[in-house]
Amino acid sequence: MVEGLLDLHHCELVVTGRADLANGVLLRAVALPGEPERIAAGPALLARRFAIDRRHDAGQCHPGKGLWLAPRPAALEALPPEAVMQTTRIGITQGQQWPWRWYLRASRSVSKRAQGDPMPRVAEAWVLAEGAGGF
């Protein structure tokens, strides 16, 4: 599902089950080797970078449709639990207290880091990205 924010920005929500049950995932950011590191650092920037707009609303994620989710690379499967930060939700007015937001601590494309979680050095971030085949 593609959400419009004030008809200015779009965000990609991937529904992971039935359409009538709350079970979606907001795609928040991605790092792309060879491009500016924050070109898709946030939901609206991610949608802009991949030209995701209302044409994709209610469509299926499928390579033949030009939009899909790739399997998780083996390098990400091997990450220790402390490599993933779990924190509270941001950019909403209700439910902010729920820890339903996760990000890779080595990623420099996180739109807002948890308090006390420092931005990794460039070299640290891209070592993980290269091992994962890019993310």
Sequence and secondary structure as in RCSB ss.txt:
>XXXX:A:sequence
MVEGLLDLHHCELVVTGRADLANGVLLRAVALPGEPERIAAGPALLARRFAIDRRHDAGQCHPGKGLWLAPRPAA
LEALPPEAVMQTTRIGITQGQQWPWRWYLRASRSVSKRAQGDPMPRVAEAWVLAEGAGGF
>XXXX:A:secstr
 EEEETTTEEEEEEE S TTSS EEE  B   TTS TTTTBSHHHHHHHTT  GGGTT   BGGGTB      HH
HHT  GGGEEEE   S SS TTS  EEEETT S  SS  TT     HHHHHHHHHHTT  
